[in-house]
Amino acid sequence: MSAKEQILNEIKTFDGQAGLYYRNLKTKESWGYREKEPYLAASIVKLPLAAAILLWLSRGQTSFLDPVTIREEQKIPGCGAVQFLNGDVTLTVGELCKLMLAISDSCATNALFRHYGAEKIREAFLELGLAGTRFCREYWDEALERQGINNYFVPEEMGSLLKRIYDGTLINREASWWLEHMLRGQQINHKLGGFLPMDFPMAHKTGDEEDKAHDVGIVFAKSPFIVCYGFVGPHMQRYEDFIRRSTRLLTEENGGTETPVSEDEERAGEARKGAARLEAAQKARAAEKASV
């Protein structure tokens, strides 16, 4: 039985809303299950928010060096490090983006949400082709949550976003490299990477809450592929185990789990250098403005 058959047979057994989207980046094979539905997002919308910021960056409408202040009373619990810093904290947009992606920092994410505003984010998501993916409120805003105002992602839309990152067509090559490099550095790897070698190359974003288990990313196997998992319902831990086993099956079917993956070594270096070029350009632009 193929990995696809095993995965589709099992995912249908989950109570609640369970789905996934798969695409092989070499063969172009794609398939899914409930992949067009919107899922309550947890932290997945942090990925398209970063893409929106890169879109504005390309137009000179924002800068990685813009300062943003998080007041003490704006700090929230959950993932991240900012909540543990004393007093008001001022960080740059670029620093907040890195915290949001690497450790899923929710204080950093809320600061970026306030900085740009829901309407501007909504417009950028639509421009990026994300019709069903929505970032409507800050994390831990219980008043809006009680009103039914929530954040959503669509697995197939995240797959499309990740494919553009892989192809270098998400806004431009440098933006794509920057975002891929940041996603390669994600520190929360217990789902997509849970049954893979610790150093297996991936670029991904997780999402976790009591009844939610998501992970979306690129797995850089010999034949690289995209897989986007969404789950809202009971037995979240069982679904997390499903993510681990399914990703292992797909990786074995696409070239195996041995590391290093020589096919990816050059690409990883290019992503790192591309990210550095984008940040250097931001610093040069800021220095030019300061000298005027």
C-alpha distance (Angstrom), angle and dihedral (degrees) to the residues before:
residue distance angle dihedral
M1 . . .
S2 3.80 . .
A3 3.81 123.8 .
K4 3.80 88.7 -109.8
E5 3.81 92.6 55.0
Q6 3.81 93.4 46.7
I7 3.80 92.9 47.8
L8 3.80 96.1 46.6
N9 3.80 91.8 46.1
E10 3.81 91.9 53.7
I11 3.80 100.6 40.2
K12 3.80 90.1 59.6
T13 3.80 89.9 62.8
F14 3.83 95.4 65.9
D15 3.78 122.5 103.8
G16 3.78 114.5 -134.1
Q17 3.79 124.7 24.5
A18 3.81 112.9 -30.3
G19 3.77 125.2 166.4
L20 3.78 146.9 144.0
Y21 3.78 143.7 -170.2
Y22 3.82 124.1 -147.1
R23 3.81 131.2 -171.4
N24 3.80 128.9 172.1
L25 3.81 108.0 -142.8
K26 3.81 94.2 -152.0
T27 3.79 104.6 39.2
K28 3.88 94.2 30.3
E29 3.81 89.7 -134.7
S30 3.81 110.2 153.8
W31 3.79 135.4 178.0
G32 3.75 139.7 151.5
Y33 3.76 150.7 170.4
R34 3.81 121.5 -124.0
E35 3.78 84.7 -19.1
K36 3.82 95.9 146.0
E37 3.82 94.9 57.6
P38 3.82 124.1 101.7
Y39 3.81 114.0 -115.0
L40 3.80 126.6 -162.1
A41 3.76 96.2 -97.8
A42 3.81 111.4 -143.8
S43 3.83 101.3 -178.7
I44 3.80 100.1 -20.0
V45 3.83 93.0 96.2
K46 3.80 88.4 66.3
L47 3.82 87.1 78.2
P48 3.83 97.4 57.5
L49 3.82 89.7 41.3
A50 3.81 87.9 59.9
A51 3.82 88.8 48.8
A52 3.82 90.3 51.5
I53 3.81 90.9 51.6
L54 3.82 89.8 51.3
L55 3.82 88.7 51.4
W56 3.82 91.3 54.5
L57 3.79 89.6 42.9
S58 3.82 90.9 57.7
R59 3.81 89.1 55.8
G60 3.77 96.2 47.1
Q61 3.82 90.6 -113.4
T62 3.80 93.3 124.4
S63 3.79 139.1 9.3
F64 3.78 135.6 -141.2
L65 3.80 85.7 -128.9
D66 3.81 97.2 57.3
P67 3.84 109.4 119.3
V68 3.82 120.7 -124.4
T69 3.81 122.9 -172.5
I70 3.80 123.2 -147.1
R71 3.78 111.5 -160.8
E72 3.79 120.7 -142.8
E73 3.81 92.3 -111.1
Q74 3.82 91.2 52.8
K75 3.79 93.7 62.2
I76 3.80 116.9 109.2
P77 3.83 135.3 -170.1
G78 3.76 124.4 -109.6
C79 3.80 130.1 69.0
G80 3.75 120.9 3.0
A81 3.79 147.7 46.8
V82 3.81 105.3 -103.6
Q83 3.81 92.2 81.3
F84 3.83 89.2 64.6
L85 3.83 95.6 54.8
N86 3.80 115.7 100.3
G87 3.78 122.0 -111.2
D88 3.79 127.2 -22.0
V89 3.81 112.4 -11.3
T90 3.80 126.6 -153.8
L91 3.79 117.4 -162.6
T92 3.79 133.6 161.8
V93 3.80 124.5 -104.7
G94 3.80 88.8 -110.9
E95 3.80 92.9 52.3
L96 3.80 91.6 47.9
C97 3.81 90.7 50.3
K98 3.80 91.3 52.5
L99 3.80 92.2 49.2
M100 3.81 90.4 46.8
L101 3.81 92.6 53.4
A102 3.81 103.9 33.2
I103 3.82 99.6 45.3
S104 3.82 100.5 8.8
D105 3.82 90.7 -116.4
S106 3.80 107.0 -165.4
C107 3.83 95.2 -167.3
A108 3.81 88.2 55.9
T109 3.80 90.8 47.1
N110 3.81 93.5 50.3
A111 3.80 89.7 49.7
L112 3.81 90.5 54.6
F113 3.82 91.1 45.3
R114 3.83 90.7 53.9
H115 3.81 92.0 43.3
Y116 3.81 94.3 57.0
G117 3.81 103.3 23.7
A118 3.79 133.6 -132.8
E119 3.81 96.4 -89.2
K120 3.79 95.5 52.6
I121 3.80 90.0 46.7
R122 3.82 91.0 49.4
E123 3.82 91.2 52.3
A124 3.80 92.1 48.9
F125 3.80 92.6 49.1
L126 3.80 90.1 53.4
E127 3.80 90.8 48.5
L128 3.79 88.6 52.0
G129 3.81 90.0 54.1
L130 3.81 95.5 -105.2
A131 3.80 101.6 135.3
G132 3.82 96.6 156.1
T133 3.81 98.8 33.4
R134 3.81 110.1 89.9
F135 3.80 136.8 177.6
C136 3.80 104.0 -164.9
R137 3.81 107.0 153.3
E138 3.78 144.6 17.6
Y139 3.78 121.2 -93.7
W140 3.83 114.6 -90.2
D141 3.81 93.0 19.3
E142 3.79 94.1 142.2
A143 3.81 94.6 173.7
L144 3.81 92.9 60.3
E145 3.79 91.5 40.1
R146 3.82 89.8 56.9
Q147 3.81 87.3 53.5
G148 3.80 89.6 56.5
I149 3.81 94.9 -106.6
N150 3.80 106.5 142.0
N151 3.79 144.5 150.7
Y152 3.81 121.9 -104.7
F153 3.80 141.2 -174.1
V154 3.80 132.8 -167.0
P155 3.85 115.7 -142.7
E156 3.80 93.9 -142.5
E157 3.83 90.8 50.8
M158 3.80 90.9 51.0
G159 3.80 87.6 49.8
S160 3.80 90.2 54.1
L161 3.80 90.8 48.6
L162 3.81 91.6 50.2
K163 3.81 91.7 47.9
R164 3.81 90.0 55.2
I165 3.79 89.3 50.3
Y166 3.82 89.3 51.6
D167 3.81 92.8 46.6
G168 3.82 92.5 46.5
T169 3.80 91.7 -120.6
L170 3.81 100.1 112.2
I171 3.83 95.9 115.3
N172 3.83 92.3 -47.2
R173 3.79 140.5 -23.4
E174 3.82 95.7 -90.1
A175 3.81 93.3 49.7
S176 3.81 90.4 48.6
W177 3.81 91.8 49.7
W178 3.82 91.8 47.8
L179 3.79 93.7 51.7
E180 3.81 93.3 43.6
H181 3.81 90.4 50.8
M182 3.81 91.7 50.3
L183 3.81 92.6 48.0
R184 3.81 90.1 50.0
G185 3.79 86.8 59.9
Q186 3.81 96.4 54.7
Q187 3.81 108.5 138.4
I188 3.83 98.9 -157.4
N189 3.80 102.9 80.9
H190 3.80 106.7 146.5
K191 3.81 95.4 111.1
L192 3.82 114.9 37.2
G193 3.80 90.9 25.9
G194 3.79 98.5 31.7
F195 3.82 96.6 107.4
L196 3.81 96.6 29.5
P197 3.82 127.4 87.9
M198 3.81 110.9 -79.7
D199 3.82 93.1 -112.5
F200 3.81 96.9 43.4
P201 3.83 107.4 135.0
M202 3.80 115.9 -109.4
A203 3.82 136.4 150.8
H204 3.79 108.8 -155.4
K205 3.80 151.2 135.7
T206 3.79 126.3 -138.0
G207 3.78 133.3 -153.2
D208 3.82 125.0 -161.9
E209 3.79 137.6 174.7
E210 3.80 133.7 144.0
D211 3.80 92.8 -80.0
K212 3.81 100.7 19.9
A213 3.80 131.5 81.2
H214 3.81 116.9 175.3
D215 3.78 136.1 158.9
V216 3.80 128.1 169.4
G217 3.76 125.9 -179.1
I218 3.78 156.9 111.6
V219 3.80 117.4 -84.9
F220 3.80 109.2 -155.6
A221 3.79 98.2 -146.2
K222 3.81 119.2 152.0
S223 3.80 83.9 -85.1
P224 3.83 99.7 34.7
F225 3.77 119.8 -142.4
I226 3.79 142.6 -177.7
V227 3.79 121.1 -129.1
C228 3.80 125.6 178.3
Y229 3.81 119.2 -171.7
G230 3.80 125.7 -167.8
F231 3.79 128.9 -178.2
V232 3.80 134.4 168.0
G233 3.79 117.4 170.8
P234 3.79 145.3 56.6
H235 3.81 124.3 -32.7
M236 3.80 94.6 39.8
Q237 3.80 91.4 166.2
R238 3.79 91.2 55.7
Y239 3.80 89.6 53.3
E240 3.81 91.1 49.2
D241 3.81 87.7 55.6
F242 3.81 88.4 49.1
I243 3.83 89.4 54.3
R244 3.81 91.0 51.8
R245 3.80 95.1 47.7
S246 3.79 94.9 41.9
T247 3.80 93.9 49.8
R248 3.80 89.4 49.5
L249 3.82 90.7 51.4
L250 3.80 91.9 49.3
T251 3.80 92.3 47.1
E252 3.79 92.6 50.1
E253 3.80 89.7 49.8
N254 3.81 91.1 49.8
G255 3.78 99.7 54.2
G256 3.80 107.7 -53.3
T257 3.78 138.3 -89.7
E258 3.79 102.2 -84.3
T259 3.79 116.7 128.8
P260 2.91 144.1 -109.4
V261 3.78 94.1 44.5
S262 3.80 98.7 -146.2
E263 3.80 92.0 -165.8
D264 3.81 88.9 64.8
E265 3.80 102.9 41.8
E266 3.81 95.9 87.6
R267 3.79 92.7 44.3
A268 3.81 92.7 51.6
G269 3.80 89.5 53.4
E270 3.79 92.0 49.2
A271 3.79 90.6 50.9
R272 3.81 90.9 51.6
K273 3.82 92.7 49.1
G274 3.81 92.3 44.6
A275 3.80 91.1 52.3
A276 3.81 90.2 50.1
R277 3.82 91.2 50.7
L278 3.80 92.0 52.5
E279 3.80 92.3 50.1
A280 3.82 91.5 46.0
A281 3.80 89.8 52.3
Q282 3.80 89.6 52.4
K283 3.81 91.2 52.9
A284 3.80 91.8 47.0
R285 3.80 91.5 50.5
A286 3.81 91.3 49.5
A287 3.82 91.6 48.9
E288 3.80 90.3 50.2
K289 3.81 91.6 51.7
A290 3.80 91.4 47.8
S291 3.81 91.6 53.2
V292 3.81 94.5 53.6
